[in-house]
Amino acid sequence: MTGAEDPPIEVAVVTGATGGMGRVIAATLAGRGMHVVTVARDPSRADELRARIALGPGSLEVIRADLATRAGVTAAAAAIAGRHEAVKILVNNAGAHYPEHRTSSDGLEMHVAVDYLAAYGLTVLLDRQLRRGRARVVNVASDTIRDTRRVKLFGAPRPATIDPADLADLTRVNAVDGFVPFEAYARAKLLTVTAGYDLARTFTAHGVTVNAVHPGIVATDIVDDLVPAAMRPISGLIRRFMLTPEQGAAAALRLAIDPALEGVTGRYYVRDIETATPSVSYDHNVQQRLRSAADRFLGIADPVDGPGSG
């Protein structure tokens, strides 16, 4: 007996882990012996995942919160921070597509609330835990950011856009006037990628990486919503040509655990291919205005790059 202590169990936070790709990501990380934390409005939805993880070396913790609300995001982050000193992996996988204009209880358009603010909020509110863990942050995005056309047979790509004038107040983003669901979804994903570039620079000195990935066209509930109405009668056939959740999860897991990507940060990948994003996403002024708007909305008085955030 050497008296040496066992190394601490590493913590991975995975949102959207109760089904589809997220369930595969969570189970895979738990299979590597990690303690996986997920967030769910209804913890019973994680029962299948809990049973699966119980068969292996890892463990699962489910926090009850609604990531579509500001209170839910801050409560989830507080619960994680209160129970864990360090986080090694954060996979912001939760996402949704809404076929009509809806607003959250906080007045945000729902794509902005779920597809942007939830991911950004958890990342900045878990700042200290991520730095202590020298974490990898993976934002699951969508390549709709590079082309918002639903049918891409003719014409040039139409990248998602961000109007800098809207960044004074996040409730202006994806306004009801001129609302197009597919474009609103793509814009919210672009917000995550854009803010992520600035976060990557902020975190670099602390060994934390921030990357985004389009996992491919995966057979999930979101993809079902995105199928054009004219093609829905053959949606079952279309799904046969999509990636499985396991195949989609592999792209996110690569960024989370591949040793070859140690230290790689501030990148966007389509599957495993590094890819450029719309030019507005590289605008430092837009990045900082977007982050400031989100920080104000979340009530963050001490931003990630401010004094005392280390």
C-alpha positions in Angstrom: 0.0 0.0 0.0 1.5 3.3 -1.1 -0.8 5.7 0.7 -1.3 7.6 -2.6 -4.7 9.1 -2.9 -6.9 8.3 -6.0 -7.1 11.2 -8.4 -10.2 13.3 -8.2 -13.1 12.3 -10.4 -13.4 14.7 -13.3 -16.7 16.5 -13.9 -18.4 17.0 -17.3 -21.4 19.1 -17.7 -23.6 18.2 -20.7 -26.9 20.0 -21.5 -29.6 18.4 -23.6 -28.5 15.0 -22.3 -31.9 13.3 -21.9 -32.2 12.2 -25.5 -30.6 11.9 -28.9 -27.0 13.1 -29.3 -26.8 14.5 -25.8 -27.6 11.2 -24.3 -24.8 9.6 -26.3 -22.3 12.3 -25.3 -23.2 12.0 -21.6 -23.0 8.2 -21.6 -19.7 8.2 -23.4 -18.1 10.6 -21.0 -19.5 8.6 -18.0 -18.0 5.5 -19.6 -14.6 7.1 -19.3 -15.2 7.3 -15.5 -16.4 10.9 -15.4 -19.1 12.4 -13.2 -21.6 13.8 -15.6 -23.9 16.6 -14.7 -27.0 17.5 -16.8 -29.9 19.9 -16.5 -33.5 19.0 -17.1 -36.9 20.6 -16.4 -38.2 17.1 -15.6 -35.5 14.9 -14.0 -37.5 11.8 -14.7 -36.6 12.2 -18.4 -33.1 11.3 -17.5 -34.1 7.9 -16.1 -33.0 6.0 -19.2 -29.6 7.8 -19.1 -29.2 7.1 -15.4 -29.8 3.4 -15.9 -27.3 3.3 -18.7 -24.6 5.1 -16.8 -25.2 3.0 -13.7 -23.8 0.0 -15.6 -20.4 1.6 -16.1 -17.6 3.4 -14.1 -19.1 6.9 -14.2 -22.0 8.6 -12.4 -24.8 11.0 -13.2 -26.2 14.0 -11.5 -29.4 15.7 -12.7 -30.2 19.3 -11.8 -33.7 20.5 -12.1 -33.9 23.8 -14.0 -35.4 25.3 -17.1 -32.6 26.6 -19.4 -35.1 28.6 -21.4 -35.3 31.1 -18.5 -32.8 33.5 -17.0 -33.6 32.2 -13.5 -33.2 28.6 -14.7 -29.7 29.3 -16.2 -28.5 31.1 -13.1 -29.9 28.5 -10.7 -28.4 25.6 -12.7 -25.0 27.3 -12.7 -25.2 28.1 -9.0 -26.1 24.5 -8.2 -23.1 23.2 -10.2 -20.7 25.7 -8.8 -21.9 24.9 -5.3 -21.3 21.2 -5.6 -18.2 21.1 -7.8 -14.9 23.0 -7.5 -13.8 22.3 -11.1 -15.4 21.3 -14.4 -13.3 19.5 -17.0 -15.7 19.5 -19.9 -18.8 21.6 -20.7 -20.8 20.5 -23.7 -23.5 23.1 -24.5 -25.7 20.7 -26.5 -29.2 21.8 -25.6 -31.1 23.5 -28.4 -34.5 23.9 -30.0 -36.3 25.1 -33.1 -39.6 26.8 -32.8 -42.0 27.0 -35.9 -43.6 30.3 -34.7 -42.5 33.4 -32.8 -42.5 32.8 -29.1 -41.0 34.6 -26.2 -39.7 33.4 -22.9 -41.0 34.6 -19.5 -38.1 37.1 -19.6 -39.2 38.6 -22.9 -36.5 36.9 -25.1 -37.4 35.3 -28.4 -37.1 31.5 -27.6 -34.3 30.7 -30.1 -32.2 33.4 -28.4 -33.1 32.1 -25.0 -32.4 28.4 -25.6 -29.9 28.4 -28.5 -27.8 31.3 -27.3 -28.3 32.6 -23.7 -28.4 29.1 -22.1 -25.0 28.1 -23.5 -23.4 31.5 -23.0 -24.8 31.9 -19.5 -23.6 28.5 -18.2 -20.1 29.2 -19.7 -19.7 32.6 -18.0 -21.4 31.7 -14.7 -19.2 28.6 -14.4 -16.1 30.7 -15.1 -14.1 29.7 -12.0 -15.0 26.0 -12.3 -13.9 26.0 -15.9 -10.6 27.7 -15.1 -9.8 25.4 -12.2 -10.5 22.4 -14.5 -8.6 23.8 -17.5 -11.8 22.8 -19.3 -12.8 22.2 -22.8 -16.0 24.0 -23.8 -17.9 22.6 -26.8 -20.8 24.6 -28.3 -23.0 22.4 -30.5 -23.9 24.7 -33.4 -25.5 24.3 -36.8 -24.2 25.0 -40.2 -27.4 27.0 -40.9 -25.2 29.8 -39.8 -23.5 29.7 -43.2 -26.6 29.2 -45.2 -30.2 29.8 -44.0 -31.8 28.4 -47.1 -33.9 25.3 -46.3 -33.6 24.0 -49.8 -30.1 24.6 -51.2 -30.5 23.4 -54.8 -30.3 26.8 -56.5 -28.8 30.2 -55.8 -26.0 31.3 -53.6 -25.8 30.6 -49.8 -27.5 33.1 -47.5 -25.5 33.3 -44.3 -27.2 34.2 -41.0 -27.0 37.8 -40.0 -26.6 39.9 -36.8 -27.8 43.5 -36.8 -25.4 45.3 -34.4 -28.2 47.8 -33.6 -30.2 45.0 -31.9 -27.3 44.2 -29.5 -28.2 47.1 -27.2 -31.1 44.9 -25.9 -31.3 41.1 -26.5 -35.1 41.3 -26.6 -34.8 43.1 -30.0 -33.1 40.1 -31.6 -35.5 37.9 -33.7 -38.3 40.4 -33.4 -41.8 39.4 -34.5 -41.8 41.7 -37.5 -40.2 39.8 -40.4 -39.8 36.7 -38.2 -38.6 33.6 -40.2 -38.2 30.6 -37.9 -35.3 28.9 -39.8 -33.4 32.2 -39.9 -34.1 32.9 -36.3 -32.7 29.5 -35.3 -29.6 30.1 -37.4 -29.1 33.6 -36.0 -29.2 32.3 -32.4 -26.6 29.7 -33.2 -24.5 32.4 -34.8 -24.7 34.4 -31.6 -23.2 31.4 -29.7 -20.4 31.0 -32.2 -19.7 34.8 -32.3 -19.6 35.2 -28.5 -17.5 32.0 -28.3 -14.7 33.5 -30.3 -14.4 36.3 -27.8 -14.6 33.8 -24.8 -11.9 31.7 -26.4 -9.5 34.7 -26.3 -10.5 35.6 -22.8 -10.0 32.1 -21.5 -6.7 31.3 -23.3 -4.4 32.3 -20.5 -6.2 30.0 -18.2 -5.9 26.9 -20.3 -9.6 26.8 -21.2 -10.6 26.2 -24.8 -13.9 27.2 -26.5 -14.8 25.6 -29.8 -18.0 25.1 -31.8 -19.1 22.3 -34.0 -21.8 21.4 -36.5 -22.2 17.7 -35.9 -23.8 17.0 -39.3 -27.4 16.4 -40.2 -28.4 14.2 -37.4 -31.8 12.4 -37.0 -33.1 14.4 -34.1 -36.4 16.1 -33.1 -34.9 19.4 -34.2 -34.2 18.2 -37.7 -37.8 16.9 -37.9 -38.9 20.5 -37.3 -36.6 21.9 -39.9 -37.8 19.6 -42.7 -39.8 21.8 -45.2 -43.6 21.2 -45.1 -43.6 19.9 -48.7 -41.1 17.2 -47.8 -42.7 16.0 -44.5 -44.6 13.2 -46.1 -41.3 11.6 -46.9 -39.6 12.6 -43.7 -39.2 9.0 -42.7 -37.2 8.3 -45.8 -35.1 11.4 -45.3 -34.2 10.3 -41.8 -32.7 7.1 -43.3 -30.0 9.3 -45.0 -29.2 11.3 -41.9 -26.5 10.6 -39.3 -27.3 8.6 -36.2 -27.1 10.3 -32.8 -23.9 8.3 -32.3 -22.3 9.6 -35.4 -23.3 13.2 -34.6 -22.1 12.8 -31.0 -18.7 11.7 -32.3 -18.0 15.2 -33.7 -18.7 16.9 -30.4 -16.8 14.3 -28.4 -13.8 14.8 -30.6 -13.5 18.4 -29.4 -14.1 17.3 -25.8 -11.6 14.5 -25.4 -9.3 14.1 -28.4 -5.7 14.6 -27.1 -4.7 15.9 -30.5 -6.9 19.0 -30.0 -5.3 19.9 -26.6 -5.0 23.7 -26.6 -6.9 24.3 -29.8 -9.4 27.1 -29.3 -11.6 29.6 -31.1 -12.5 27.3 -34.0 -15.6 26.3 -35.8 -15.9 22.8 -37.3 -18.2 21.1 -39.7 -17.9 17.6 -38.4 -14.1 17.4 -38.2 -13.2 20.1 -40.8 -12.3 23.6 -39.6 -14.5 26.0 -41.4 -14.9 29.8 -41.7 -18.1 31.4 -40.4 -19.9 34.6 -41.5 -17.7 37.7 -41.5 -19.8 39.4 -38.8 -18.8 36.6 -36.3 -15.2 37.8 -36.4 -16.0 41.4 -35.7 -14.5 42.1 -32.3 -16.9 45.0 -31.7 -19.9 42.8 -32.4 -18.5 40.1 -30.2 -18.0 42.4 -27.3 -21.4 44.2 -27.7 -23.1 40.8 -27.8 -21.3 39.6 -24.7 -22.1 42.9 -22.9 -25.8 42.6 -23.8 -25.9 39.0 -22.5 -24.0 39.9 -19.3 -26.5 42.7 -18.6 -29.4 40.4 -19.2 -28.0 37.8 -16.8 -27.1 40.5 -14.2 -23.4 39.7 -14.3 -21.6 42.6 -12.6 -18.2 41.1 -12.8 -17.7 39.8 -16.4 -15.5 36.8 -17.2 -12.5 39.0 -18.1 -13.0 41.4 -15.2 -11.0 41.7 -12.0 -11.4 38.8 -9.6 -12.7 36.4 -12.2 -9.7 34.1 -12.0 
